[in-house]
């Protein structure tokens, strides 16, 4: 039994990345969700407001 690609030589890094991208697509975004501001600002809930009020003054705003 021969293995796929046997005798074809070793593929370069860019060829491997291209082949994997064709199969799996872009699996990782360039930035993470915490680095982006995609969502519109939401109205503060009572819990969020309460938590912000509990921050000690020496921690800033």
PDB file with SEQRES, HELIX, SHEET and CRYST1 records, atoms N, CA, C and O in Angstrom:
SEQRES   1 A   61  UNK UNK UNK UNK UNK UNK UNK UNK UNK UNK UNK UNK UNK          
SEQRES   2 A   61  UNK UNK UNK UNK UNK UNK UNK UNK UNK UNK UNK UNK UNK          
SEQRES   3 A   61  UNK UNK UNK UNK UNK UNK UNK UNK UNK UNK UNK UNK UNK          
SEQRES   4 A   61  UNK UNK UNK UNK UNK UNK UNK UNK UNK UNK UNK UNK UNK          
SEQRES   5 A   61  UNK UNK UNK UNK UNK UNK UNK UNK UNK                          
HELIX    1 AA1 UNK A   13  UNK A   24  1                                  12    
HELIX    2 AA2 UNK A   33  UNK A   35  5                                   3    
HELIX    3 AA3 UNK A   46  UNK A   53  1                                   8    
HELIX    4 AA4 UNK A   57  UNK A   59  5                                   3    
CRYST1    1.000    1.000    1.000  90.00  90.00  90.00 P 1           1          
ATOM      1  N   UNK A   1       0.856  -1.183   0.000  1.00  0.00           N  
ATOM      2  CA  UNK A   1       0.000   0.000   0.000  1.00  0.00           C  
ATOM      3  C   UNK A   1       0.891   1.232   0.000  1.00  0.00           C  
ATOM      4  O   UNK A   1       1.769   1.370   0.852  1.00  0.00           O  
ATOM      5  N   UNK A   2       0.669   2.110  -0.939  1.00  0.00           N  
ATOM      6  CA  UNK A   2       1.459   3.338  -1.002  1.00  0.00           C  
ATOM      7  C   UNK A   2       0.714   4.456  -0.307  1.00  0.00           C  
ATOM      8  O   UNK A   2      -0.516   4.486  -0.271  1.00  0.00           O  
ATOM      9  N   UNK A   3       1.472   5.356   0.232  1.00  0.00           N  
ATOM     10  CA  UNK A   3       0.881   6.501   0.918  1.00  0.00           C  
ATOM     11  C   UNK A   3       0.635   7.622  -0.079  1.00  0.00           C  
ATOM     12  O   UNK A   3       1.382   7.772  -1.045  1.00  0.00           O  
ATOM     13  N   UNK A   4      -0.408   8.410   0.151  1.00  0.00           N  
ATOM     14  CA  UNK A   4      -0.664   9.533  -0.750  1.00  0.00           C  
ATOM     15  C   UNK A   4       0.535  10.479  -0.753  1.00  0.00           C  
ATOM     16  O   UNK A   4       1.071  10.818   0.302  1.00  0.00           O  
ATOM     17  N   UNK A   5       0.936  10.890  -1.912  1.00  0.00           N  
ATOM     18  CA  UNK A   5       2.036  11.838  -2.028  1.00  0.00           C  
ATOM     19  C   UNK A   5       3.399  11.184  -1.957  1.00  0.00           C  
ATOM     20  O   UNK A   5       4.415  11.875  -2.034  1.00  0.00           O  
ATOM     21  N   UNK A   6       3.447   9.880  -1.814  1.00  0.00           N  
ATOM     22  CA  UNK A   6       4.733   9.203  -1.743  1.00  0.00           C  
ATOM     23  C   UNK A   6       5.421   9.329  -3.099  1.00  0.00           C  
ATOM     24  O   UNK A   6       4.818   9.058  -4.137  1.00  0.00           O  
ATOM     25  N   UNK A   7       6.649   9.730  -3.080  1.00  0.00           N  
ATOM     26  CA  UNK A   7       7.409   9.893  -4.307  1.00  0.00           C  
ATOM     27  C   UNK A   7       7.209  11.249  -4.957  1.00  0.00           C  
ATOM     28  O   UNK A   7       7.948  11.612  -5.872  1.00  0.00           O  
ATOM     29  N   UNK A   8       6.232  11.991  -4.503  1.00  0.00           N  
ATOM     30  CA  UNK A   8       5.964  13.302  -5.087  1.00  0.00           C  
ATOM     31  C   UNK A   8       6.888  14.352  -4.487  1.00  0.00           C  
ATOM     32  O   UNK A   8       6.904  15.496  -4.942  1.00  0.00           O  
ATOM     33  N   UNK A   9       7.645  13.982  -3.489  1.00  0.00           N  
ATOM     34  CA  UNK A   9       8.522  14.955  -2.840  1.00  0.00           C  
ATOM     35  C   UNK A   9       7.794  15.634  -1.696  1.00  0.00           C  
ATOM     36  O   UNK A   9       6.577  15.515  -1.550  1.00  0.00           O  
ATOM     37  N   UNK A  10       8.543  16.331  -0.910  1.00  0.00           N  
ATOM     38  CA  UNK A  10       7.967  17.005   0.241  1.00  0.00           C  
ATOM     39  C   UNK A  10       7.391  18.348  -0.195  1.00  0.00           C  
ATOM     40  O   UNK A  10       8.035  19.093  -0.933  1.00  0.00           O  
ATOM     41  N   UNK A  11       6.177  18.656   0.261  1.00  0.00           N  
ATOM     42  CA  UNK A  11       5.556  19.919  -0.113  1.00  0.00           C  
ATOM     43  C   UNK A  11       6.102  21.051   0.745  1.00  0.00           C  
ATOM     44  O   UNK A  11       6.474  20.837   1.899  1.00  0.00           O  
ATOM     45  N   UNK A  12       6.149  22.233   0.192  1.00  0.00           N  
ATOM     46  CA  UNK A  12       6.657  23.390   0.935  1.00  0.00           C  
ATOM     47  C   UNK A  12       5.609  23.849   1.948  1.00  0.00           C  
ATOM     48  O   UNK A  12       4.453  23.428   1.894  1.00  0.00           O  
ATOM     49  N   UNK A  13       6.020  24.703   2.858  1.00  0.00           N  
ATOM     50  CA  UNK A  13       5.100  25.199   3.893  1.00  0.00           C  
ATOM     51  C   UNK A  13       3.891  25.898   3.285  1.00  0.00           C  
ATOM     52  O   UNK A  13       2.763  25.679   3.727  1.00  0.00           O  
ATOM     53  N   UNK A  14       4.116  26.745   2.268  1.00  0.00           N  
ATOM     54  CA  UNK A  14       2.989  27.483   1.699  1.00  0.00           C  
ATOM     55  C   UNK A  14       2.031  26.550   0.977  1.00  0.00           C  
ATOM     56  O   UNK A  14       0.823  26.789   0.970  1.00  0.00           O  
ATOM     57  N   UNK A  15       2.561  25.473   0.359  1.00  0.00           N  
ATOM     58  CA  UNK A  15       1.688  24.505  -0.296  1.00  0.00           C  
ATOM     59  C   UNK A  15       0.840  23.753   0.737  1.00  0.00           C  
ATOM     60  O   UNK A  15      -0.343  23.499   0.510  1.00  0.00           O  
ATOM     61  N   UNK A  16       1.446  23.405   1.855  1.00  0.00           N  
ATOM     62  CA  UNK A  16       0.726  22.715   2.913  1.00  0.00           C  
ATOM     63  C   UNK A  16      -0.365  23.616   3.496  1.00  0.00           C  
ATOM     64  O   UNK A  16      -1.499  23.180   3.700  1.00  0.00           O  
ATOM     65  N   UNK A  17      -0.004  24.896   3.764  1.00  0.00           N  
ATOM     66  CA  UNK A  17      -0.998  25.834   4.297  1.00  0.00           C  
ATOM     67  C   UNK A  17      -2.148  26.024   3.312  1.00  0.00           C  
ATOM     68  O   UNK A  17      -3.309  26.079   3.718  1.00  0.00           O  
ATOM     69  N   UNK A  18      -1.834  26.124   2.023  1.00  0.00           N  
ATOM     70  CA  UNK A  18      -2.861  26.296   1.001  1.00  0.00           C  
ATOM     71  C   UNK A  18      -3.781  25.081   0.960  1.00  0.00           C  
ATOM     72  O   UNK A  18      -5.002  25.224   0.888  1.00  0.00           O  
ATOM     73  N   UNK A  19      -3.197  23.887   1.005  1.00  0.00           N  
ATOM     74  CA  UNK A  19      -3.985  22.664   0.973  1.00  0.00           C  
ATOM     75  C   UNK A  19      -4.895  22.572   2.202  1.00  0.00           C  
ATOM     76  O   UNK A  19      -6.071  22.229   2.082  1.00  0.00           O  
ATOM     77  N   UNK A  20      -4.357  22.877   3.367  1.00  0.00           N  
ATOM     78  CA  UNK A  20      -5.150  22.830   4.590  1.00  0.00           C  
ATOM     79  C   UNK A  20      -6.261  23.883   4.584  1.00  0.00           C  
ATOM     80  O   UNK A  20      -7.368  23.621   5.054  1.00  0.00           O  
ATOM     81  N   UNK A  21      -5.966  25.074   4.051  1.00  0.00           N  
ATOM     82  CA  UNK A  21      -6.979  26.129   3.972  1.00  0.00           C  
ATOM     83  C   UNK A  21      -8.111  25.731   3.036  1.00  0.00           C  
ATOM     84  O   UNK A  21      -9.269  26.064   3.286  1.00  0.00           O  
ATOM     85  N   UNK A  22      -7.786  25.020   1.960  1.00  0.00           N  
ATOM     86  CA  UNK A  22      -8.820  24.565   1.035  1.00  0.00           C  
ATOM     87  C   UNK A  22      -9.741  23.554   1.707  1.00  0.00           C  
ATOM     88  O   UNK A  22     -10.941  23.523   1.434  1.00  0.00           O  
ATOM     89  N   UNK A  23      -9.180  22.731   2.584  1.00  0.00           N  
ATOM     90  CA  UNK A  23      -9.971  21.701   3.250  1.00  0.00           C  
ATOM     91  C   UNK A  23     -10.743  22.265   4.437  1.00  0.00           C  
ATOM     92  O   UNK A  23     -11.948  22.047   4.565  1.00  0.00           O  
ATOM     93  N   UNK A  24     -10.037  22.996   5.309  1.00  0.00           N  
ATOM     94  CA  UNK A  24     -10.625  23.426   6.569  1.00  0.00           C  
ATOM     95  C   UNK A  24     -11.052  24.880   6.599  1.00  0.00           C  
ATOM     96  O   UNK A  24     -11.809  25.269   7.489  1.00  0.00           O  
ATOM     97  N   UNK A  25     -10.605  25.683   5.678  1.00  0.00           N  
ATOM     98  CA  UNK A  25     -10.924  27.103   5.688  1.00  0.00           C  
ATOM     99  C   UNK A  25     -10.036  27.845   6.679  1.00  0.00           C  
ATOM    100  O   UNK A  25      -9.088  27.281   7.226  1.00  0.00           O  
ATOM    101  N   UNK A  26     -10.351  29.097   6.897  1.00  0.00           N  
ATOM    102  CA  UNK A  26      -9.588  29.920   7.833  1.00  0.00           C  
ATOM    103  C   UNK A  26     -10.104  29.617   9.232  1.00  0.00           C  
ATOM    104  O   UNK A  26     -11.180  30.076   9.615  1.00  0.00           O  
ATOM    105  N   UNK A  27      -9.342  28.848   9.990  1.00  0.00           N  
ATOM    106  CA  UNK A  27      -9.824  28.387  11.288  1.00  0.00           C  
ATOM    107  C   UNK A  27      -9.638  29.414  12.387  1.00  0.00           C  
ATOM    108  O   UNK A  27     -10.416  29.433  13.340  1.00  0.00           O  
ATOM    109  N   UNK A  28      -8.641  30.262  12.285  1.00  0.00           N  
ATOM    110  CA  UNK A  28      -8.386  31.240  13.331  1.00  0.00           C  
ATOM    111  C   UNK A  28      -8.466  32.652  12.773  1.00  0.00           C  
ATOM    112  O   UNK A  28      -7.821  32.952  11.768  1.00  0.00           O  
ATOM    113  N   UNK A  29      -9.238  33.516  13.399  1.00  0.00           N  
ATOM    114  CA  UNK A  29      -9.301  34.900  12.936  1.00  0.00           C  
ATOM    115  C   UNK A  29      -8.004  35.633  13.273  1.00  0.00           C  
ATOM    116  O   UNK A  29      -7.222  35.180  14.109  1.00  0.00           O  
ATOM    117  N   UNK A  30      -7.787  36.768  12.614  1.00  0.00           N  
ATOM    118  CA  UNK A  30      -6.587  37.564  12.878  1.00  0.00           C  
ATOM    119  C   UNK A  30      -6.625  38.193  14.263  1.00  0.00           C  
ATOM    120  O   UNK A  30      -5.582  38.396  14.885  1.00  0.00           O  
ATOM    121  N   UNK A  31      -7.816  38.500  14.744  1.00  0.00           N  
ATOM    122  CA  UNK A  31      -7.960  39.079  16.078  1.00  0.00           C  
ATOM    123  C   UNK A  31      -8.989  38.272  16.854  1.00  0.00           C  
ATOM    124  O   UNK A  31      -9.835  37.594  16.272  1.00  0.00           O  
ATOM    125  N   UNK A  32      -8.905  38.356  18.160  1.00  0.00           N  
ATOM    126  CA  UNK A  32      -9.871  37.661  18.994  1.00  0.00           C  
ATOM    127  C   UNK A  32     -11.051  38.575  19.280  1.00  0.00           C  
ATOM    128  O   UNK A  32     -10.979  39.784  19.062  1.00  0.00           O  
ATOM    129  N   UNK A  33     -12.129  37.994  19.765  1.00  0.00           N  
ATOM    130  CA  UNK A  33     -13.340  38.783  19.992  1.00  0.00           C  
ATOM    131  C   UNK A  33     -13.129  39.882  21.032  1.00  0.00           C  
ATOM    132  O   UNK A  33     -13.781  40.923  20.962  1.00  0.00           O  
ATOM    133  N   UNK A  34     -12.235  39.670  21.991  1.00  0.00           N  
ATOM    134  CA  UNK A  34     -12.009  40.716  22.982  1.00  0.00           C  
ATOM    135  C   UNK A  34     -11.171  41.867  22.441  1.00  0.00           C  
ATOM    136  O   UNK A  34     -11.087  42.916  23.079  1.00  0.00           O  
ATOM    137  N   UNK A  35     -10.553  41.696  21.285  1.00  0.00           N  
ATOM    138  CA  UNK A  35      -9.790  42.776  20.650  1.00  0.00           C  
ATOM    139  C   UNK A  35     -10.661  43.605  19.702  1.00  0.00           C  
ATOM    140  O   UNK A  35     -10.268  44.694  19.282  1.00  0.00           O  
ATOM    141  N   UNK A  36     -11.841  43.085  19.369  1.00  0.00           N  
ATOM    142  CA  UNK A  36     -12.730  43.776  18.435  1.00  0.00           C  
ATOM    143  C   UNK A  36     -13.891  44.410  19.182  1.00  0.00           C  
ATOM    144  O   UNK A  36     -14.266  43.977  20.272  1.00  0.00           O  
ATOM    145  N   UNK A  37     -14.444  45.435  18.575  1.00  0.00           N  
ATOM    146  CA  UNK A  37     -15.633  46.077  19.130  1.00  0.00           C  
ATOM    147  C   UNK A  37     -16.759  45.898  18.119  1.00  0.00           C  
ATOM    148  O   UNK A  37     -17.247  46.864  17.534  1.00  0.00           O  
ATOM    149  N   UNK A  38     -17.167  44.627  17.923  1.00  0.00           N  
ATOM    150  CA  UNK A  38     -18.175  44.307  16.915  1.00  0.00           C  
ATOM    151  C   UNK A  38     -19.588  44.645  17.356  1.00  0.00           C  
ATOM    152  O   UNK A  38     -20.387  45.161  16.575  1.00  0.00           O  
ATOM    153  N   UNK A  39     -19.881  44.356  18.587  1.00  0.00           N  
ATOM    154  CA  UNK A  39     -21.256  44.507  19.072  1.00  0.00           C  
ATOM    155  C   UNK A  39     -21.535  45.959  19.453  1.00  0.00           C  
ATOM    156  O   UNK A  39     -20.665  46.645  19.989  1.00  0.00           O  
ATOM    157  N   UNK A  40     -22.735  46.414  19.177  1.00  0.00           N  
ATOM    158  CA  UNK A  40     -23.098  47.764  19.608  1.00  0.00           C  
ATOM    159  C   UNK A  40     -23.143  47.815  21.137  1.00  0.00           C  
ATOM    160  O   UNK A  40     -23.413  46.798  21.776  1.00  0.00           O  
ATOM    161  N   UNK A  41     -22.888  48.960  21.719  1.00  0.00           N  
ATOM    162  CA  UNK A  41     -22.922  49.035  23.176  1.00  0.00           C  
ATOM    163  C   UNK A  41     -24.308  48.692  23.692  1.00  0.00           C  
ATOM    164  O   UNK A  41     -25.319  49.179  23.186  1.00  0.00           O  
ATOM    165  N   UNK A  42     -24.330  47.849  24.702  1.00  0.00           N  
ATOM    166  CA  UNK A  42     -25.605  47.445  25.279  1.00  0.00           C  
ATOM    167  C   UNK A  42     -25.916  48.319  26.483  1.00  0.00           C  
ATOM    168  O   UNK A  42     -25.029  48.893  27.113  1.00  0.00           O  
ATOM    169  N   UNK A  43     -27.176  48.395  26.771  1.00  0.00           N  
ATOM    170  CA  UNK A  43     -27.600  49.136  27.935  1.00  0.00           C  
ATOM    171  C   UNK A  43     -27.126  48.391  29.182  1.00  0.00           C  
ATOM    172  O   UNK A  43     -27.222  47.166  29.248  1.00  0.00           O  
ATOM    173  N   UNK A  44     -26.621  49.119  30.156  1.00  0.00           N  
ATOM    174  CA  UNK A  44     -26.140  48.495  31.381  1.00  0.00           C  
ATOM    175  C   UNK A  44     -27.279  47.833  32.139  1.00  0.00           C  
ATOM    176  O   UNK A  44     -28.359  48.399  32.303  1.00  0.00           O  
ATOM    177  N   UNK A  45     -27.008  46.637  32.590  1.00  0.00           N  
ATOM    178  CA  UNK A  45     -27.997  45.971  33.433  1.00  0.00           C  
ATOM    179  C   UNK A  45     -27.796  46.447  34.867  1.00  0.00           C  
ATOM    180  O   UNK A  45     -26.789  47.082  35.178  1.00  0.00           O  
ATOM    181  N   UNK A  46     -28.723  46.152  35.712  1.00  0.00           N  
ATOM    182  CA  UNK A  46     -28.619  46.539  37.116  1.00  0.00           C  
ATOM    183  C   UNK A  46     -27.397  45.889  37.751  1.00  0.00           C  
ATOM    184  O   UNK A  46     -26.744  46.493  38.603  1.00  0.00           O  
ATOM    185  N   UNK A  47     -27.086  44.670  37.346  1.00  0.00           N  
ATOM    186  CA  UNK A  47     -25.920  43.968  37.893  1.00  0.00           C  
ATOM    187  C   UNK A  47     -24.629  44.669  37.485  1.00  0.00           C  
ATOM    188  O   UNK A  47     -23.740  44.860  38.315  1.00  0.00           O  
ATOM    189  N   UNK A  48     -24.518  45.056  36.216  1.00  0.00           N  
ATOM    190  CA  UNK A  48     -23.324  45.757  35.750  1.00  0.00           C  
ATOM    191  C   UNK A  48     -23.150  47.078  36.486  1.00  0.00           C  
ATOM    192  O   UNK A  48     -22.051  47.433  36.912  1.00  0.00           O  
ATOM    193  N   UNK A  49     -24.231  47.780  36.622  1.00  0.00           N  
ATOM    194  CA  UNK A  49     -24.193  49.069  37.310  1.00  0.00           C  
ATOM    195  C   UNK A  49     -23.745  48.880  38.769  1.00  0.00           C  
ATOM    196  O   UNK A  49     -22.913  49.634  39.274  1.00  0.00           O  
ATOM    197  N   UNK A  50     -24.303  47.872  39.429  1.00  0.00           N  
ATOM    198  CA  UNK A  50     -23.945  47.600  40.821  1.00  0.00           C  
ATOM    199  C   UNK A  50     -22.471  47.235  40.943  1.00  0.00           C  
ATOM    200  O   UNK A  50     -21.788  47.696  41.858  1.00  0.00           O  
ATOM    201  N   UNK A  51     -21.973  46.398  40.013  1.00  0.00           N  
ATOM    202  CA  UNK A  51     -20.565  46.011  40.069  1.00  0.00           C  
ATOM    203  C   UNK A  51     -19.642  47.217  39.897  1.00  0.00           C  
ATOM    204  O   UNK A  51     -18.630  47.322  40.589  1.00  0.00           O  
ATOM    205  N   UNK A  52     -19.984  48.127  38.980  1.00  0.00           N  
ATOM    206  CA  UNK A  52     -19.152  49.320  38.787  1.00  0.00           C  
ATOM    207  C   UNK A  52     -19.166  50.216  40.023  1.00  0.00           C  
ATOM    208  O   UNK A  52     -18.162  50.850  40.346  1.00  0.00           O  
ATOM    209  N   UNK A  53     -20.294  50.266  40.706  1.00  0.00           N  
ATOM    210  CA  UNK A  53     -20.389  51.084  41.911  1.00  0.00           C  
ATOM    211  C   UNK A  53     -19.556  50.506  43.055  1.00  0.00           C  
ATOM    212  O   UNK A  53     -19.209  51.227  43.990  1.00  0.00           O  
ATOM    213  N   UNK A  54     -19.234  49.216  42.992  1.00  0.00           N  
ATOM    214  CA  UNK A  54     -18.497  48.553  44.059  1.00  0.00           C  
ATOM    215  C   UNK A  54     -16.978  48.668  43.919  1.00  0.00           C  
ATOM    216  O   UNK A  54     -16.244  48.242  44.810  1.00  0.00           O  
ATOM    217  N   UNK A  55     -16.504  49.233  42.820  1.00  0.00           N  
ATOM    218  CA  UNK A  55     -15.055  49.370  42.606  1.00  0.00           C  
ATOM    219  C   UNK A  55     -14.509  50.402  43.573  1.00  0.00           C  
ATOM    220  O   UNK A  55     -15.010  51.526  43.624  1.00  0.00           O  
ATOM    221  N   UNK A  56     -13.476  50.037  44.352  1.00  0.00           N  
ATOM    222  CA  UNK A  56     -12.904  51.003  45.293  1.00  0.00           C  
ATOM    223  C   UNK A  56     -12.313  52.216  44.556  1.00  0.00           C  
ATOM    224  O   UNK A  56     -11.846  52.083  43.425  1.00  0.00           O  
ATOM    225  N   UNK A  57     -12.332  53.382  45.185  1.00  0.00           N  
ATOM    226  CA  UNK A  57     -11.869  54.602  44.535  1.00  0.00           C  
ATOM    227  C   UNK A  57     -10.396  54.518  44.060  1.00  0.00           C  
ATOM    228  O   UNK A  57     -10.029  55.132  43.059  1.00  0.00           O  
ATOM    229  N   UNK A  58      -9.586  53.774  44.770  1.00  0.00           N  
ATOM    230  CA  UNK A  58      -8.168  53.706  44.390  1.00  0.00           C  
ATOM    231  C   UNK A  58      -7.934  52.850  43.139  1.00  0.00           C  
ATOM    232  O   UNK A  58      -6.806  52.791  42.649  1.00  0.00           O  
ATOM    233  N   UNK A  59      -8.961  52.189  42.615  1.00  0.00           N  
ATOM    234  CA  UNK A  59      -8.831  51.413  41.384  1.00  0.00           C  
ATOM    235  C   UNK A  59      -9.204  52.223  40.159  1.00  0.00           C  
ATOM    236  O   UNK A  59      -9.101  51.717  39.041  1.00  0.00           O  
ATOM    237  N   UNK A  60      -9.627  53.443  40.327  1.00  0.00           N  
ATOM    238  CA  UNK A  60      -9.968  54.294  39.195  1.00  0.00           C  
ATOM    239  C   UNK A  60     -11.327  53.925  38.622  1.00  0.00           C  
ATOM    240  O   UNK A  60     -12.052  53.095  39.169  1.00  0.00           O  
ATOM    241  N   UNK A  61     -11.649  54.565  37.506  1.00  0.00           N  
ATOM    242  CA  UNK A  61     -12.971  54.318  36.937  1.00  0.00           C  
ATOM    243  C   UNK A  61     -12.903  53.531  35.665  1.00  0.00           C  
ATOM    244  O   UNK A  61     -13.936  53.241  35.062  1.00  0.00           O  
TER     245      UNK A  61                                                      
END                                                                             
